[in-house]
Amino acid sequence: MNPLYQNAQAPKKEQKAVFVFLIVGLVLGILFGRAWTRVEAFGDKSQTASSASTTGFVIGIGQSPPANIASQDVEFKLFWDAWTIIKEKYYQQPIEDKSLFYGAMKGLAEATGDPYTNFFEPKGAEAFQQALSGKFSGIGAEIGLKEGTLTIVAPLPDTPAERAGIKAGDLIIKIDDADTAGYTVEKAVSLIRGDKGTKVKLTIFRPDTGKDPFDVEITRDEIQIKSVRLNWIEDKNIAHIVVTNFNMDTRDNFDRAVEEAIRKDAKGVILDLRNNPGGFLDTAVYMAGEWVGDAVVVKERRQGKIFEQLRGTGKKRLAGLPTVVLVNEGSASASEIVSGALQDLKLATVVGKTTFGKGSVQDYINLKDGSAIKITIAEWLTPNERTINKTGLEPDVTVERTSEDYEAQRDPQLDRAIGILTGEAPAADAAPASPTQP
């Protein structure tokens, strides 16, 4: 995805945030890169302002290759040979050293083939840090790369994107009439973000309709999201807790929702994580802990080995209370971690559609000139070691919510969740019928 709201100054281990989107999961002007993220710094950050504002030259050109270089190795001197050729022969001169250097750094990150490993020039890194602090304006949607195509992870509630009709799973074909083929998430974000009151045109293709792409013009705005809402299915005494993000305010607001559910003696809980693109990892672990206690919520795998197991930190106040979790194609990162934990431990029935599939871990490393690298270092697994990344999570009960349902304000997914909790609907998909015997 994508934004991930991470305090770059705090050194605590809990500063992993689910990037959703990271996908990077980068939020278009909202969550500029929601993901599980840790922030580190290499070098003296005090040098950032001066180094970022000057043209400068690259030094250290022409180092000799080591004497023991093998035939299958690559001589780094070839890089400098290419550098010199471009500097001397490119038809438009002068060409700045810094432009070539930062272009090479971007190429290093892109060579991994991972959409969540990125290099940020100083200006881009500054924008990313602003997003982490919660200061942003834009259209209110998070995007990611899925099978190489820019895809809406989720529009956030009551934002310009949602009001314009943008939906999870929409493919962004063009931005202001420019074809997005080959775009990184960062490039798309830089084009879609903008000042409040300005407009951006997206050309959208919606695969489930089979119709031609269409244009959507969206006016950018400041984005303010309350991440937790509590609704009551009054006649059933069921608490419907809608969590739109795992942000800075989520834990406190979720606490209040849980306290009210307990105080009113709720007969069941619907945890609604649809179109939730993720956020802070520690918040997800805390939320899951309200059901699982201190059981394992998620595992981190690096280079084929389990590196860390994170246990629930909540108060287990909802343990034993019948629960349904609602998910869809826009549920990513932290949403998938909570859903996967409750599903594996058989503490909830998961209803809806297969989730987005953002289960990787990023480090965010500041470099001394103000630039930065965001690099994927691990992937998340459910307690039963099911993979989340790319595959997503399959619900226990598959229920579609079509465009026609949205327009008619019908919600068959929520209706099925209520039916499961009241015993009026089955808590699993029907088994395929056995062949009729002659």
C-alpha positions in Angstrom: 0.0 0.0 0.0 0.7 3.0 2.3 0.2 6.5 5.9 1.7 4.4 8.1 2.0 6.6 10.5 5.3 6.1 12.1 7.0 8.5 14.5 10.5 8.8 13.1 11.9 10.1 16.3 10.7 7.3 18.6 13.2 4.4 18.9 10.8 1.8 20.2 10.4 -1.6 18.6 6.7 -1.1 18.2 7.4 1.3 15.4 6.7 -1.3 12.8 3.7 -0.1 10.9 1.9 -2.1 8.3 2.6 -0.4 5.0 0.0 -1.5 3.4 0.8 -0.8 0.7 1.4 -0.8 1.6 1.0 -2.4 -0.8 3.7 0.2 -0.1 0.5 0.7 0.3 0.9 4.3 -0.3 -2.0 6.4 0.3 -2.8 8.9 -2.3 -2.2 12.0 -0.4 -3.4 10.2 2.7 -1.3 7.4 3.6 1.8 8.1 1.7 3.1 4.6 2.0 1.2 2.6 4.5 3.2 -0.4 5.5 4.9 -2.1 8.4 7.8 0.2 8.7 10.8 0.9 10.9 12.7 4.1 10.7 16.5 4.2 10.9 19.1 6.8 10.1 22.5 6.6 8.5 24.7 9.6 8.8 24.1 13.1 10.3 20.6 14.3 9.4 21.6 17.9 10.3 23.3 18.0 6.9 20.1 17.5 5.0 19.0 21.0 4.3 22.3 22.2 2.8 23.1 19.1 0.8 19.7 18.9 -0.7 19.7 22.5 -1.9 22.9 22.5 -3.9 23.7 21.0 -7.3 26.9 19.3 -6.2 29.2 16.8 -7.9 29.7 13.1 -7.4 33.2 12.2 -6.1 35.1 9.0 -5.9 35.0 8.2 -9.6 37.4 5.7 -11.0 38.2 3.3 -8.2 40.1 0.3 -9.4 38.4 -3.1 -9.1 39.7 -5.6 -6.6 42.6 -7.8 -7.8 40.7 -11.0 -6.9 37.6 -10.3 -9.1 36.2 -13.5 -10.6 35.1 -13.9 -14.2 31.4 -14.2 -13.2 31.6 -11.0 -11.1 30.9 -7.5 -12.5 33.5 -4.8 -12.3 32.0 -1.7 -10.7 34.3 0.3 -12.9 31.7 -0.4 -15.7 29.3 1.9 -13.8 31.8 4.7 -14.0 32.5 4.0 -17.6 28.7 4.3 -18.4 28.6 7.4 -16.2 31.4 9.1 -18.2 29.8 8.2 -21.5 26.5 9.8 -20.5 28.2 12.8 -19.1 30.3 13.4 -22.3 28.0 12.2 -25.1 24.4 12.9 -24.0 23.0 15.4 -26.5 21.5 17.8 -24.0 24.1 19.3 -21.8 24.8 20.0 -19.0 23.4 17.0 -17.2 23.6 17.2 -13.5 25.6 14.8 -11.4 22.9 14.6 -8.8 20.3 13.7 -11.3 22.4 10.8 -12.6 23.3 9.7 -9.0 19.7 9.7 -7.7 18.5 8.0 -10.9 21.1 5.2 -10.3 19.9 4.9 -6.7 16.3 4.5 -7.9 17.5 1.8 -10.3 19.2 -0.1 -7.5 15.9 -0.3 -5.6 13.8 -1.1 -8.7 16.3 -3.9 -9.6 14.9 -5.9 -6.7 11.6 -6.3 -8.5 9.8 -5.6 -5.3 7.1 -2.8 -5.5 7.7 -1.9 -1.9 11.4 -1.3 -2.0 12.0 2.3 -3.1 14.6 5.1 -3.1 13.4 8.6 -2.2 15.2 11.7 -3.2 15.4 14.3 -0.4 12.2 16.1 -1.5 10.3 12.8 -1.7 11.7 11.6 1.6 10.5 14.9 3.2 7.0 14.3 1.8 7.0 10.8 3.1 8.0 11.9 6.6 5.2 14.5 6.5 2.8 11.7 5.7 4.0 9.6 8.6 3.3 12.5 10.9 -0.3 12.6 9.6 0.0 15.9 7.6 -1.4 15.3 4.2 -4.0 16.4 1.6 -5.1 14.5 -1.4 -8.0 12.4 -2.6 -8.3 9.9 0.2 -7.4 6.5 -1.3 -4.5 4.1 -1.0 -3.0 2.5 -4.0 -0.6 -0.4 -4.6 0.8 -2.5 -7.4 -1.0 -5.7 -8.1 0.3 -7.8 -11.0 2.2 -4.8 -12.2 -0.9 -2.6 -12.4 -1.7 0.4 -10.2 -4.7 -0.7 -8.2 -6.9 1.1 -5.6 -6.4 -0.8 -2.3 -9.2 1.2 -0.6 -10.9 4.6 -0.7 -11.3 5.9 2.8 -14.7 6.9 4.2 -16.1 10.3 3.5 -13.1 11.4 1.3 -13.0 12.9 -2.2 -12.2 9.4 -3.6 -15.2 7.7 -2.0 -17.5 10.5 -2.9 -16.3 10.3 -6.5 -17.3 6.6 -6.6 -13.7 5.1 -6.5 -13.9 1.5 -5.3 -11.4 -1.1 -4.0 -10.0 -3.1 -6.9 -10.3 -0.3 -9.4 -7.3 -0.1 -11.8 -5.8 3.3 -12.6 -5.1 3.3 -16.3 -4.3 7.0 -16.7 -3.5 10.0 -14.5 -4.4 13.3 -16.2 -4.4 11.5 -19.5 -0.9 10.1 -19.0 -0.7 6.3 -19.4 0.4 4.7 -16.1 2.0 1.6 -17.6 5.3 1.1 -15.8 4.6 3.6 -13.1 5.8 3.0 -9.6 3.4 3.7 -6.7 5.6 6.6 -5.7 5.4 8.2 -9.2 1.6 7.8 -9.2 1.3 9.3 -5.7 3.4 12.3 -6.7 1.0 12.9 -9.6 -2.2 12.4 -7.7 -1.3 14.3 -4.5 -1.7 18.0 -4.5 -3.0 21.1 -2.8 -6.5 21.3 -1.5 -9.0 22.6 -4.1 -7.0 21.4 -7.1 -8.2 18.6 -9.4 -6.8 15.4 -10.8 -8.4 13.2 -13.5 -8.1 9.4 -13.1 -9.0 7.0 -15.9 -10.4 3.9 -14.2 -11.0 0.4 -15.3 -13.3 -1.7 -13.2 -12.7 -5.4 -14.0 -15.8 -6.8 -12.5 -18.1 -4.8 -14.8 -16.6 -5.7 -18.1 -17.2 -2.1 -19.2 -14.8 0.3 -20.9 -12.5 2.5 -18.8 -14.0 5.8 -17.7 -12.7 9.1 -16.4 -13.2 10.4 -12.8 -12.3 14.0 -11.9 -11.6 14.4 -8.2 -11.0 17.6 -6.3 -8.3 17.2 -3.7 -9.0 18.1 0.0 -7.5 17.8 3.4 -8.1 14.3 4.8 -9.3 13.8 8.3 -10.4 10.3 9.2 -11.9 9.0 12.4 -10.6 5.4 12.3 -13.2 3.7 14.5 -17.0 3.9 14.5 -19.4 1.9 16.7 -22.9 1.2 15.3 -25.5 -0.9 17.0 -27.8 -3.5 15.4 -30.3 -2.4 17.9 -32.9 -5.1 17.6 -30.2 -7.8 17.9 -27.9 -6.1 20.4 -25.0 -6.6 18.1 -22.0 -4.2 18.2 -20.9 -3.3 14.7 -17.3 -1.9 15.1 -16.0 -0.3 11.8 -12.3 0.2 11.7 -11.1 2.2 8.7 -7.4 2.4 9.5 -4.9 1.4 12.1 -3.8 5.0 12.9 -2.7 7.0 15.9 -6.2 7.3 17.3 -7.3 3.7 16.6 -6.3 2.1 19.9 -8.0 4.6 22.1 -11.2 4.7 20.0 -11.3 0.9 19.8 -10.9 0.7 23.6 -14.0 2.9 24.0 -15.9 0.8 21.5 -15.1 -2.4 23.4 -16.0 -0.8 26.7 -19.4 0.2 25.4 -20.0 -3.2 23.9 -19.2 -4.9 27.2 -21.3 -2.3 29.2 -24.3 -2.9 27.0 -23.9 -6.7 27.2 -23.5 -7.2 23.4 -24.6 -10.6 22.2 -22.1 -10.5 19.4 -19.5 -8.3 17.6 -19.0 -7.6 13.9 -15.5 -6.3 13.3 -15.7 -4.5 10.0 -12.3 -4.2 8.3 -13.6 -3.8 4.7 -11.5 -1.2 2.7 -9.1 -0.9 5.6 -5.6 -0.6 4.1 -3.6 -1.1 7.3 -1.5 1.0 9.7 0.4 0.4 12.9 1.5 -3.1 13.6 1.4 -2.7 17.4 -2.2 -1.5 17.1 -3.1 -4.6 15.1 -1.5 -6.8 17.7 -3.3 -5.0 20.5 -6.7 -5.3 18.7 -6.3 -9.0 18.1 -5.3 -9.4 21.7 -8.8 -8.4 22.8 -9.8 -11.9 21.5 -6.6 -13.9 21.6 -5.0 -12.6 24.8 -1.3 -13.3 24.7 -1.4 -16.0 22.0 0.7 -15.5 18.8 -1.0 -13.1 16.4 1.6 -12.9 13.6 4.9 -14.4 12.6 7.7 -12.6 10.8 9.7 -14.7 8.3 13.1 -13.5 6.8 15.0 -15.5 4.2 13.0 -18.6 4.8 13.2 -18.6 8.6 10.8 -17.5 11.3 12.5 -14.4 12.8 10.0 -13.2 15.3 6.6 -14.1 16.8 4.4 -11.3 18.0 1.8 -12.0 20.7 -1.4 -10.2 21.5 -1.2 -7.3 23.9 -4.9 -6.6 24.4 -6.9 -7.4 27.5 -8.9 -10.4 26.1 -12.1 -8.6 26.9 -13.9 -10.0 23.9 -12.8 -13.6 24.4 -15.8 -16.0 24.0 -18.0 -13.3 22.5 -19.4 -14.5 19.1 -17.6 -12.6 16.4 -17.7 -12.1 12.7 -15.0 -10.2 10.8 -15.9 -8.5 7.5 -13.2 -8.2 4.8 -13.0 -7.5 1.1 -10.5 -6.7 -1.6 -9.6 -3.5 0.1 -8.6 -5.1 3.4 -4.8 -5.1 3.6 -1.8 -5.4 5.9 -2.9 -4.8 9.5 -6.4 -5.8 8.5 -5.2 -9.1 7.2 -3.1 -9.8 10.3 -6.0 -9.3 12.6 -8.4 -11.4 10.4 -5.8 -14.1 9.9 -5.2 -14.5 13.6 -8.8 -14.7 14.6 -9.5 -17.1 11.7 -6.5 -19.4 12.6 -7.4 -19.5 16.3 -11.1 -20.1 15.4 -12.3 -17.1 17.4 -14.2 -15.5 14.6 -15.9 -16.3 11.3 -14.5 -14.3 8.4 -17.0 -13.1 5.8 -16.7 -11.3 2.5 -14.1 -11.5 -0.3 -10.5 -12.5 -0.5 -8.3 -9.8 0.9 -5.7 -7.7 -0.9 -2.6 -9.6 0.0 -0.1 -7.1 1.5 2.0 -9.0 4.0 5.5 -7.7 3.7 7.7 -5.8 6.2 9.6 -2.6 5.3 12.5 -0.8 6.9 12.7 3.0 6.2 16.3 4.2 6.4 17.3 7.9 6.3 20.5 8.7 4.5 22.6 11.7 5.5 21.9 13.9 2.5 18.1 13.7 3.2 17.3 10.9 0.8 16.0 7.6 2.1 15.5 3.9 1.3 12.4 1.9 2.0 13.3 -1.8 1.7 11.4 -5.0 2.2 13.1 -7.2 4.8 10.5 -9.8 5.7 7.0 -11.1 5.3 4.1 -11.8 7.7 2.6 -15.1 8.3 -0.6 -16.0 10.3 -0.2 -18.0 13.5 -0.7 -21.2 11.4 2.1 -19.9 9.1 -0.2 -19.2 6.2 1.2 -16.6 3.7 -0.6 -13.3 3.4 1.6 -11.5 0.9 0.3 -11.6 -2.7 -2.2 -14.4 -1.9 -4.5 -12.6 0.6 -6.8 -14.4 3.0 -9.8 -16.5 1.9 -12.9 -15.8 4.0 -14.8 -18.7 5.7 -18.0 -17.4 3.9 -17.7 -15.8 0.5 -20.3 -13.0 -0.1 -20.2 -10.6 -3.0 -21.2 -6.9 -2.7 -21.8 -5.7 -6.2 -21.8 -2.2 -7.7 -25.6 -2.5 -7.9 -25.6 -3.3 -4.1 -23.6 -0.2 -3.4 -25.9 2.0 -5.5 -29.0 0.5 -3.9 -27.4 0.8 -0.4 -27.7 -2.9 0.1 -25.1 -4.7 2.2 -25.4 -8.5 1.8 -22.0 -9.0 3.6 -23.3 -7.3 6.7 -26.6 -9.1 6.4 -24.8 -12.4 6.4 -22.7 -11.5 9.4 -25.9 -10.6 11.4 -27.4 -13.9 10.3 -24.4 -15.9 11.5 -24.5 -14.2 14.9 -28.2 -14.8 15.3 -28.1 -18.4 14.0 -30.2 -17.5 11.0 -27.5 -18.2 8.5 -24.7 -20.8 8.2 -21.2 -19.9 9.4 -19.5 -21.6 6.4 -19.8 -21.9 2.7 -22.0 -24.7 1.6 -20.0 -27.9 0.6 -20.2 -28.8 -3.0 -23.0 -31.3 -3.8 -22.0 -34.9 -4.1 -22.4 -36.4 -7.6 -25.7 -38.2 -8.0 -25.3 -41.9 -8.0 -27.1 -43.9 -10.7 
